[in-house]
Amino acid sequence: MRIQALLFTVALAACDGFIGGAGEVTGGADGGAGGGGGNGEFTDAAVCDQVEPIEISVVPPPDLMLVVDKSGSMDDPLGTGEQKWQVMRNALNTVVTQYENGINFGLMLFPADDTCAAGNVLTGIAPTNSAAVSTSLNLTQPNGGTPTHTTLQSSLVYYSGIPVNPAGRYVLLATDGQPNCLDVGDPSIPSITQSIAAIQSLSANGIPTFVLGFGDGINSDPATLQAMATAGGTMNYYAANSPAELQAALEAIAGELNVPSCTFSLEEIPADLDELGVYFDDVAVPRSPSQTDGWDYDPATNSITFYGLSCDDLQGGGVDQVRVDYGCGGGPVVL
């Protein structure tokens, strides 16, 4: 699971003490316990000037419109015996709650009626709006056809009416059946070609589409799912036939969008880079002047950037904390 934010603990004038967690200095120069806590400031000048936890500003959250199939077939059971709609609803509720600080979610359900009406926006794209998304999901029961094409067209209309998010705009199409409702009076008429065209239009406007097939019905037609994913610019579709597979697929998509930055601003200008210690949790990260694997310092922006496998570790969720020790008394960190 990818992390949502990093805690960047900057230790200023750390003297001889061991830098502990946020707001904590342990074993100061006077041999005492260090203290801390509260608002994170430590005022004993004989030990340390300040220890301050700083929340990292990660890449601004992208927009993701959830375009979710609530057609009548979602009332059917999975092979596990559980109702598809209940499983989908629960999985989406979990993901939007988990990732709401890193993704601006919106929600469209289709059809908007009990036959073939194009899905409409039930929850507009906004920051930290998991409660609104969950409310819409929890009030819905499956029924109707699968007007995928007109719903995707409506998602483009919606995106065209709101400011472009420079962090990215995306659609997640989650469906359990073949697109149909080419004739609004006849749900049996397929609309595969029209749905692919709608995804291509989204892509042409800078809005990639992730495609998630849920259940044996739609996943028995991988060619259609793959054609949709290719049109959407996301390369491959996701397939899920169980609650666990659905949760994993949704988390993989959300995690792909919610990637922390590998560049962090420093609060102080380092007096000596040879004394600067940089850690992932409690593991020292070496400096990499060649910017291949490790960190390097940019004096123009007073920031450090991680490169290569070190950046991969951050973005892969393998790090809980990034710490910088200015090394004012503990000696240089061997890098």
C-alpha positions as semicolon CSV with decimal commas, in nm:
position;residue;x (nm);y (nm);z (nm)
1;M;0,000;0,000;0,000
2;R;0,144;0,335;-0,093
3;I;0,189;0,602;0,169
4;Q;-0,032;0,909;0,164
5;A;0,211;1,157;0,318
6;L;0,556;1,153;0,467
7;L;0,666;1,295;0,800
8;F;0,981;1,496;0,740
9;T;1,159;1,544;1,076
10;V;1,425;1,812;1,058
11;A;1,673;1,817;1,344
12;L;1,837;2,155;1,394
13;A;2,157;2,187;1,601
14;A;2,134;1,826;1,714
15;C;2,452;1,842;1,922
16;D;2,549;1,506;2,072
17;G;2,197;1,373;2,103
18;F;2,027;1,095;1,916
19;I;1,747;1,226;1,702
20;G;1,430;1,045;1,795
21;G;1,079;1,076;1,660
22;A;0,880;1,392;1,593
23;G;0,924;1,641;1,879
24;E;1,180;1,420;2,057
25;V;1,549;1,444;2,138
26;T;1,699;1,158;2,333
27;G;2,023;1,155;2,531
28;G;2,125;1,520;2,499
29;A;2,466;1,668;2,564
30;D;2,394;1,695;2,935
31;G;2,317;1,324;2,956
32;G;1,951;1,393;3,029
33;A;1,647;1,241;2,875
34;G;1,599;1,508;2,615
35;G;1,225;1,569;2,656
36;G;1,006;1,706;2,384
37;G;0,655;1,629;2,276
38;G;0,384;1,892;2,297
39;N;0,422;2,128;2,005
40;G;0,750;1,966;1,904
41;E;0,976;2,250;2,029
42;F;1,266;2,185;2,265
43;T;1,408;2,499;2,419
44;D;1,708;2,376;2,625
45;A;1,986;2,549;2,432
46;A;2,250;2,322;2,591
47;V;2,099;2,026;2,414
48;C;1,933;2,143;2,096
49;D;1,788;2,457;1,948
50;Q;1,479;2,296;1,803
51;V;1,330;1,975;1,681
52;E;1,034;2,037;1,453
53;P;0,818;1,788;1,263
54;I;0,734;1,917;0,917
55;E;0,463;1,770;0,696
56;I;0,590;1,717;0,345
57;S;0,405;1,881;0,060
58;V;0,363;1,595;-0,183
59;V;0,268;1,625;-0,548
60;P;-0,069;1,808;-0,562
61;P;-0,357;1,558;-0,576
62;P;-0,481;1,461;-0,922
63;D;-0,849;1,435;-1,013
64;L;-1,013;1,094;-1,054
65;M;-1,374;1,053;-1,166
66;L;-1,510;0,714;-1,062
67;V;-1,746;0,597;-1,338
68;V;-1,916;0,296;-1,184
69;D;-2,160;0,047;-1,333
70;K;-2,470;-0,007;-1,117
71;S;-2,666;-0,197;-1,383
72;G;-2,902;-0,481;-1,299
73;S;-2,632;-0,746;-1,337
74;M;-2,449;-0,593;-1,040
75;D;-2,725;-0,748;-0,830
76;D;-2,594;-1,092;-0,927
77;P;-2,357;-1,289;-0,704
78;L;-1,989;-1,345;-0,761
79;G;-1,854;-1,696;-0,767
80;T;-1,790;-1,644;-0,394
81;G;-2,165;-1,596;-0,339
82;E;-2,147;-1,228;-0,247
83;Q;-2,353;-0,968;-0,432
84;K;-2,135;-0,780;-0,680
85;W;-2,276;-0,439;-0,593
86;Q;-2,215;-0,486;-0,222
87;V;-1,856;-0,592;-0,286
88;M;-1,796;-0,301;-0,525
89;R;-1,951;-0,049;-0,287
90;N;-1,746;-0,170;0,010
91;A;-1,421;-0,171;-0,188
92;L;-1,478;0,179;-0,324
93;N;-1,565;0,311;0,021
94;T;-1,239;0,172;0,156
95;V;-1,027;0,316;-0,122
96;V;-1,174;0,666;-0,125
97;T;-1,135;0,688;0,253
98;Q;-0,780;0,562;0,237
99;Y;-0,665;0,786;-0,049
100;E;-0,877;1,101;-0,012
101;N;-0,576;1,311;0,095
102;G;-0,387;1,216;-0,218
103;I;-0,660;1,202;-0,484
104;N;-0,954;1,434;-0,556
105;F;-1,239;1,188;-0,615
106;G;-1,569;1,233;-0,794
107;L;-1,845;0,980;-0,860
108;M;-2,072;0,895;-1,153
109;L;-2,306;0,593;-1,147
110;F;-2,473;0,450;-1,454
111;P;-2,745;0,424;-1,562
112;A;-2,902;0,730;-1,402
113;D;-3,241;0,559;-1,416
114;D;-3,358;0,199;-1,432
115;T;-3,304;0,157;-1,806
116;C;-3,051;0,340;-2,023
117;A;-3,008;0,701;-1,911
118;A;-2,647;0,823;-1,914
119;G;-2,488;0,834;-1,573
120;N;-2,469;1,171;-1,405
121;V;-2,232;1,323;-1,152
122;L;-2,354;1,239;-0,804
123;T;-2,044;1,371;-0,630
124;G;-1,832;1,639;-0,792
125;I;-1,454;1,616;-0,787
126;A;-1,322;1,777;-0,470
127;P;-1,052;1,727;-0,205
128;T;-1,116;1,501;0,095
129;N;-1,470;1,413;-0,008
130;S;-1,481;1,043;0,078
131;A;-1,790;1,097;0,295
132;A;-1,988;1,240;0,004
133;V;-1,879;0,960;-0,230
134;S;-1,967;0,695;0,029
135;T;-2,309;0,849;0,091
136;S;-2,393;0,830;-0,280
137;L;-2,273;0,472;-0,303
138;N;-2,461;0,362;0,007
139;L;-2,790;0,507;-0,119
140;T;-2,773;0,320;-0,451
141;Q;-2,915;-0,016;-0,556
142;P;-2,835;-0,184;-0,889
143;N;-3,078;-0,173;-1,179
144;G;-3,093;-0,098;-1,551
145;G;-2,871;-0,136;-1,855
146;T;-2,509;-0,042;-1,926
147;P;-2,491;0,292;-2,113
148;T;-2,112;0,310;-2,090
149;H;-2,069;0,525;-2,399
150;T;-2,305;0,808;-2,305
151;T;-2,181;0,809;-1,946
152;L;-1,819;0,846;-2,056
153;Q;-1,928;1,125;-2,288
154;S;-2,091;1,293;-1,989
155;S;-1,769;1,260;-1,789
156;L;-1,587;1,458;-2,058
157;V;-1,857;1,725;-2,047
158;Y;-1,810;1,746;-1,670
159;Y;-1,431;1,777;-1,694
160;S;-1,471;2,044;-1,961
161;G;-1,668;2,254;-1,715
162;I;-1,414;2,260;-1,431
163;P;-1,059;2,401;-1,416
164;V;-0,785;2,178;-1,556
165;N;-0,587;2,020;-1,273
166;P;-0,217;2,037;-1,365
167;A;-0,154;1,735;-1,143
168;G;-0,364;1,524;-1,380
169;R;-0,722;1,429;-1,470
170;Y;-0,833;1,066;-1,489
171;V;-1,136;0,842;-1,524
172;L;-1,177;0,500;-1,366
173;L;-1,437;0,289;-1,549
174;A;-1,551;0,000;-1,329
175;T;-1,800;-0,229;-1,501
176;D;-1,932;-0,583;-1,488
177;G;-2,089;-0,603;-1,835
178;Q;-2,063;-0,529;-2,202
179;P;-2,155;-0,172;-2,303
180;N;-2,508;-0,159;-2,442
181;C;-2,802;0,083;-2,459
182;L;-2,707;0,211;-2,805
183;D;-3,082;0,261;-2,837
184;V;-3,208;0,412;-2,512
185;G;-3,525;0,214;-2,553
186;D;-3,346;-0,120;-2,594
187;P;-3,072;-0,214;-2,346
188;S;-2,981;-0,520;-2,551
189;I;-2,814;-0,328;-2,837
190;P;-2,432;-0,321;-2,788
191;S;-2,237;0,006;-2,777
192;I;-1,880;-0,125;-2,763
193;T;-1,751;0,079;-3,057
194;Q;-1,914;0,395;-2,923
195;S;-1,771;0,335;-2,575
196;I;-1,418;0,297;-2,712
197;A;-1,468;0,618;-2,911
198;A;-1,578;0,800;-2,594
199;I;-1,263;0,682;-2,415
200;Q;-1,054;0,801;-2,710
201;S;-1,216;1,144;-2,682
202;L;-1,127;1,160;-2,314
203;S;-0,770;1,064;-2,395
204;A;-0,749;1,327;-2,670
205;N;-0,840;1,585;-2,406
206;G;-0,563;1,473;-2,173
207;I;-0,780;1,247;-1,956
208;P;-0,656;0,885;-1,941
209;T;-0,905;0,612;-1,850
210;F;-0,834;0,314;-1,626
211;V;-1,052;0,013;-1,707
212;L;-1,159;-0,238;-1,442
213;G;-1,361;-0,544;-1,535
214;F;-1,548;-0,696;-1,242
215;G;-1,697;-1,045;-1,249
216;D;-1,691;-1,339;-1,486
217;G;-1,929;-1,179;-1,738
218;I;-1,714;-0,892;-1,855
219;N;-1,384;-1,066;-1,791
220;S;-1,483;-1,336;-2,036
221;D;-1,428;-1,074;-2,307
222;P;-1,070;-0,957;-2,256
223;A;-1,049;-0,816;-2,609
224;T;-1,308;-0,546;-2,535
225;L;-1,149;-0,456;-2,201
226;Q;-0,805;-0,437;-2,357
227;A;-0,931;-0,221;-2,644
228;M;-1,080;0,018;-2,389
229;A;-0,760;0,034;-2,183
230;T;-0,552;0,091;-2,496
231;A;-0,785;0,371;-2,606
232;G;-0,759;0,519;-2,257
233;G;-0,381;0,532;-2,266
234;T;-0,338;0,314;-1,958
235;M;-0,201;0,016;-2,151
236;N;-0,366;-0,276;-1,970
237;Y;-0,702;-0,335;-1,807
238;Y;-0,756;-0,465;-1,454
239;A;-0,963;-0,777;-1,392
240;A;-1,123;-0,879;-1,062
241;N;-1,341;-1,180;-0,986
242;S;-1,336;-1,173;-0,605
243;P;-1,348;-0,915;-0,325
244;A;-0,974;-0,948;-0,267
245;E;-0,892;-0,904;-0,636
246;L;-1,119;-0,600;-0,658
247;Q;-0,959;-0,436;-0,354
248;A;-0,612;-0,503;-0,492
249;A;-0,701;-0,361;-0,833
250;L;-0,852;-0,042;-0,689
251;E;-0,554;0,009;-0,459
252;A;-0,314;-0,045;-0,749
253;I;-0,490;0,222;-0,956
254;A;-0,511;0,467;-0,666
255;G;-0,150;0,402;-0,571
256;E;-0,039;0,467;-0,927
257;L;-0,188;0,817;-0,906
258;N;-0,094;0,899;-0,548
259;V;0,285;0,913;-0,573
260;P;0,485;1,123;-0,325
261;S;0,747;1,364;-0,448
262;C;1,117;1,277;-0,429
263;T;1,216;1,640;-0,362
264;F;1,196;1,802;-0,018
265;S;1,268;2,159;0,088
266;L;1,494;2,217;0,387
267;E;1,409;2,464;0,661
268;E;1,774;2,559;0,717
269;I;2,071;2,602;0,483
270;P;2,322;2,328;0,570
271;A;2,649;2,473;0,700
272;D;2,848;2,168;0,584
273;L;2,714;1,903;0,348
274;D;2,969;1,656;0,485
275;E;2,791;1,683;0,821
276;L;2,442;1,638;0,672
277;G;2,284;1,303;0,749
278;V;1,979;1,186;0,556
279;Y;1,780;0,885;0,668
280;F;1,492;0,667;0,553
281;D;1,348;0,575;0,891
282;D;1,669;0,476;1,076
283;V;1,875;0,382;0,771
284;A;2,130;0,631;0,636
285;V;2,088;0,719;0,269
286;P;2,416;0,802;0,088
287;R;2,468;1,123;-0,102
288;S;2,488;1,077;-0,480
289;P;2,657;1,374;-0,649
290;S;2,614;1,187;-0,979
291;Q;2,238;1,172;-0,905
292;T;2,212;0,802;-0,978
293;D;2,106;0,644;-0,646
294;G;2,077;0,836;-0,320
295;W;2,023;1,205;-0,246
296;D;2,180;1,525;-0,368
297;Y;2,150;1,886;-0,256
298;D;2,042;2,181;-0,470
299;P;2,170;2,508;-0,321
300;A;1,952;2,714;-0,557
301;T;1,633;2,582;-0,398
302;N;1,778;2,463;-0,063
303;S;1,626;2,121;-0,122
304;I;1,732;1,760;-0,139
305;T;1,617;1,521;-0,411
306;F;1,632;1,143;-0,405
307;Y;1,736;0,959;-0,720
308;G;1,730;0,607;-0,859
309;L;1,633;0,325;-0,624
310;S;1,607;0,569;-0,334
311;C;1,330;0,759;-0,511
312;D;1,168;0,426;-0,602
313;D;1,167;0,327;-0,233
314;L;0,987;0,649;-0,143
315;Q;0,729;0,621;-0,415
316;G;0,679;0,250;-0,356
317;G;0,565;0,302;0,002
318;G;0,867;0,143;0,168
319;V;0,952;0,447;0,382
320;D;0,759;0,583;0,681
321;Q;0,981;0,881;0,763
322;V;1,247;1,093;0,598
323;R;1,487;1,255;0,849
324;V;1,763;1,509;0,806
325;D;2,028;1,555;1,077
326;Y;2,233;1,872;1,032
327;G;2,513;1,703;1,230
328;C;2,611;1,998;1,446
329;G;2,768;1,788;1,716
330;G;2,733;1,421;1,644
331;G;2,997;1,412;1,376
332;P;2,958;1,353;1,004
333;V;2,747;1,069;0,874
334;V;2,949;0,834;0,654
335;L;2,786;0,866;0,314
